[in-house]
Amino acid sequence: MAKSDVLIIGAGLAGLCCARKLQKEGIGCRILEASDGVGGRVRTDAVDGFLLDRGFQVLLTAYPEALDQLDYDGLDLCAFLPGALVRYEGHFRRLADPWRGGGTMMGSLFSPVGKFSDKLRLSSLRGSVMRKSIEEIFATPETSTLQNLRKRHFSHRMTDYFFRPLFGGAMLDTKLASSARMFEFIFKMFCEGDAAVPAKGMGAIPAQIAASLAPGTVQLNCRVHSMTPGQVKLTTGDVLEAGEIVLATEGDEALRLAGESKKLSNRGVCCFYFAAKEPPVDEPMLVISGSNRGPINNLAVMNLVAPAYASKDEFLVSVTTVGQPSRDDNTMIAAVRQQLKRWYGLVTEEWRLIRYYRIERALPSVFPLERVQRPKLSEGLYVCGDHRATPSIQGAMESGRAAAESLIRKLKGEPEPEQGEAEGEELPSGQTSE
Ligand SMILES: Cc1cc2nc3c(=O)[nH]c(=O)nc-3n(C[C@H](O)[C@H](O)[C@H](O)COP(=O)(O)OP(=O)(O)OC[C@H]3O[C@@H](n4cnc5c(N)ncnc54)[C@H](O)[C@@H]3O)c2cc1C
């Protein structure tokens, strides 16, 4: 392999966005990717006529970085209906979003889940996050999401039956111990746009970015074993030289490659895909568990949202449980099936389990959370990825672009903008174990 100006390690969204920005500026770069495809944690498997995202996830269309970098028309985005169906005291309650579509008035919105005072507080929360810029959200003193909700005087019931399953599900933290900045950011994104999936699965997002790169940019099945300044050693034993190196792997792997002994705290998730003859719900809406009993956090019928997710005569039901699964696969599957039976009856016994994804490192746990941390680690070494920004599609894309911009400034001999202390930030910065 010829010497590249820049070697990027990892073809997730961060690495892909970094490469695209560099190439736009005419800087030669190459991505080394350990796996057999691009996208990292955003990939879709085609299995028996179904499209299975590797873990249920959605694109929030208001993400500013996604708006800037993706061609939404090309992705043919299919949106969920705003709001959710909450399983609460043995019934499903529809929580429509009164501000967008649905036509449900505020007065009927959160009954019976929340009190009237919760509705007023929700309105005030919405007003406050809509008025704030994203920069202002990230400049607010950091607390936990739970503290934020308590400060706003939401009732325990509203917290437990609405915020905990919906936002705990989005942040993969049903304890709500994670960043209040992230909570406000996601809340703002929910208010300003849709939750959507591309018609052909979430994997279409990285595929679209990869298609804009120069041919041959990404080298698949190419795992980096170790690195030293200006040199990368592959697991095959080959050594590659580069003017600059960008670490765009998951946080733990970035730490290992940078020679750090620290470990990141990560949040886990499991996603079960079932094929059903009849759908358990008849609209493209997220179902969330307000009971906090049983393993299920959320459920969705994917081909009601985007028809190509399933073949014509069956429905694809995605079921998600949040947290590191402490139980073995069979016990988990049995517990999920039991809860499904309680929710939808005996018919669920006929649902066929297509595949099950157990993802132990789904999201890095970062606290306090900054919007984007500085990408430059040392001379010739940069880092990007969701562990350096908001743990999300937005964060991965934004940090990839930020790493490229920092590199471009260096290669053009321009100074870095003033930010915090001296150069050579430690890796990682501000990570904690929960
Ligand atoms: C189940 C699940 C649900 C999620 N839900 C949402 C959601 O609804 N909305 C949202 O915004 N975000 C969601 N996220 C988060 C989002 O997907 C991630 O934050 C984002 O994709 C991270 O991108 P990344 O580029 O930073 O890292 P990654 O996608 O992890 O990419 C890192 C890449 O580096 C490669 N690599 C690692 N080690 C090496 C090595 N030694 N040599 C070469 N290559 C290497 C990996 O193979 C991988 O391709 C979810 C994540 C998961 C897992």
The ligand as an SDF file (V2000), in Angstrom:
LIG
                    3D

 53 58  0  0  0  0  0  0  0  0999 V2000
  -27.9840   -0.5500   19.1190 C   0  0  0  0  0  0  0  0  0  0  0  0
  -27.6140    0.8740   18.9610 C   0  0  0  0  0  0  0  0  0  0  0  0
  -28.6220    1.8330   18.9070 C   0  0  0  0  0  0  0  0  0  0  0  0
  -28.2950    3.1770   18.7250 C   0  0  0  0  0  0  0  0  0  0  0  0
  -29.3080    4.0750   18.5740 N   0  0  0  0  0  0  0  0  0  0  0  0
  -29.0150    5.3340   18.1540 C   0  0  0  0  0  0  0  0  0  0  0  0
  -30.0550    6.2150   17.7630 C   0  0  0  0  0  0  0  0  0  0  0  0
  -31.2460    5.8460   17.7540 O   0  0  0  0  0  0  0  0  0  0  0  0
  -29.7160    7.4740   17.3560 N   0  0  0  0  0  0  0  0  0  0  0  0
  -28.4190    7.8880   17.3420 C   0  0  0  0  0  0  0  0  0  0  0  0
  -28.1610    9.0500   16.9830 O   0  0  0  0  0  0  0  0  0  0  0  0
  -27.4000    7.0580   17.6950 N   0  0  0  0  0  0  0  0  0  0  0  0
  -27.6760    5.7970   18.0770 C   0  0  0  0  0  0  0  0  0  0  0  0
  -26.6640    4.9270   18.3810 N   0  0  0  0  0  0  0  0  0  0  0  0
  -25.2870    5.4330   18.4300 C   0  0  0  0  0  0  0  0  0  0  0  0
  -24.6010    5.5710   17.0940 C   0  0  0  0  0  0  0  0  0  0  0  0
  -24.8720    4.4520   16.2730 O   0  0  0  0  0  0  0  0  0  0  0  0
  -23.0980    5.6800   17.3540 C   0  0  0  0  0  0  0  0  0  0  0  0
  -22.8920    6.7490   18.2590 O   0  0  0  0  0  0  0  0  0  0  0  0
  -22.2700    5.9400   16.1110 C   0  0  0  0  0  0  0  0  0  0  0  0
  -22.6290    5.0940   15.0610 O   0  0  0  0  0  0  0  0  0  0  0  0
  -20.7890    5.7570   16.4360 C   0  0  0  0  0  0  0  0  0  0  0  0
  -20.0050    5.9440   15.2750 O   0  0  0  0  0  0  0  0  0  0  0  0
  -18.4160    5.9500   15.3640 P   0  0  0  0  0  0  0  0  0  0  0  0
  -17.9240    6.1870   13.9980 O   0  0  0  0  0  0  0  0  0  0  0  0
  -17.9890    6.8820   16.4420 O   0  0  0  0  0  0  0  0  0  0  0  0
  -17.9970    4.5090   15.8840 O   0  0  0  0  0  0  0  0  0  0  0  0
  -18.2590    3.0680   15.2630 P   0  0  0  0  0  0  0  0  0  0  0  0
  -19.5200    3.0550   14.5070 O   0  0  0  0  0  0  0  0  0  0  0  0
  -18.1240    2.1070   16.3920 O   0  0  0  0  0  0  0  0  0  0  0  0
  -17.0630    2.8490   14.2240 O   0  0  0  0  0  0  0  0  0  0  0  0
  -15.7830    2.4090   14.6020 C   0  0  0  0  0  0  0  0  0  0  0  0
  -15.2000    1.5670   13.4800 C   0  0  0  0  0  0  0  0  0  0  0  0
  -13.8480    1.2610   13.7940 O   0  0  0  0  0  0  0  0  0  0  0  0
  -13.5780   -0.0730   13.3890 C   0  0  0  0  0  0  0  0  0  0  0  0
  -12.4120   -0.5620   14.1450 N   0  0  0  0  0  0  0  0  0  0  0  0
  -12.3460   -0.8130   15.4790 C   0  0  0  0  0  0  0  0  0  0  0  0
  -11.1070   -1.2370   15.8000 N   0  0  0  0  0  0  0  0  0  0  0  0
  -10.3720   -1.2370   14.6760 C   0  0  0  0  0  0  0  0  0  0  0  0
   -9.0140   -1.5710   14.3790 C   0  0  0  0  0  0  0  0  0  0  0  0
   -8.1630   -1.9750   15.3240 N   0  0  0  0  0  0  0  0  0  0  0  0
   -8.5950   -1.4750   13.0870 N   0  0  0  0  0  0  0  0  0  0  0  0
   -9.4410   -1.0430   12.1050 C   0  0  0  0  0  0  0  0  0  0  0  0
  -10.7410   -0.7280   12.3430 N   0  0  0  0  0  0  0  0  0  0  0  0
  -11.1940   -0.8180   13.6050 C   0  0  0  0  0  0  0  0  0  0  0  0
  -14.8760   -0.7990   13.7250 C   0  0  0  0  0  0  0  0  0  0  0  0
  -14.9760   -2.0350   13.0210 O   0  0  0  0  0  0  0  0  0  0  0  0
  -15.9190    0.2280   13.3000 C   0  0  0  0  0  0  0  0  0  0  0  0
  -16.3090    0.0670   11.9590 O   0  0  0  0  0  0  0  0  0  0  0  0
  -26.9300    3.5820   18.6160 C   0  0  0  0  0  0  0  0  0  0  0  0
  -25.9250    2.6240   18.6940 C   0  0  0  0  0  0  0  0  0  0  0  0
  -26.2590    1.2770   18.8430 C   0  0  0  0  0  0  0  0  0  0  0  0
  -25.1650    0.2660   18.8640 C   0  0  0  0  0  0  0  0  0  0  0  0
  1  2  1  0
  2  3  1  0
  2 52  2  0
  3  4  2  0
  4  5  1  0
  4 50  1  0
  5  6  2  0
  6  7  1  0
  6 13  1  0
  7  8  2  0
  7  9  1  0
  9 10  1  0
 10 11  2  0
 10 12  1  0
 12 13  2  0
 13 14  1  0
 14 15  1  0
 14 50  1  0
 15 16  1  0
 16 17  1  0
 16 18  1  0
 18 19  1  0
 18 20  1  0
 20 21  1  0
 20 22  1  0
 22 23  1  0
 23 24  1  0
 24 25  2  0
 24 26  1  0
 24 27  1  0
 27 28  1  0
 28 29  2  0
 28 30  1  0
 28 31  1  0
 31 32  1  0
 32 33  1  0
 33 34  1  0
 33 48  1  0
 34 35  1  0
 35 36  1  0
 35 46  1  0
 36 37  1  0
 36 45  1  0
 37 38  2  0
 38 39  1  0
 39 40  1  0
 39 45  2  0
 40 41  1  0
 40 42  2  0
 42 43  1  0
 43 44  2  0
 44 45  1  0
 46 47  1  0
 46 48  1  0
 48 49  1  0
 50 51  2  0
 51 52  1  0
 52 53  1  0
M  END
$$$$
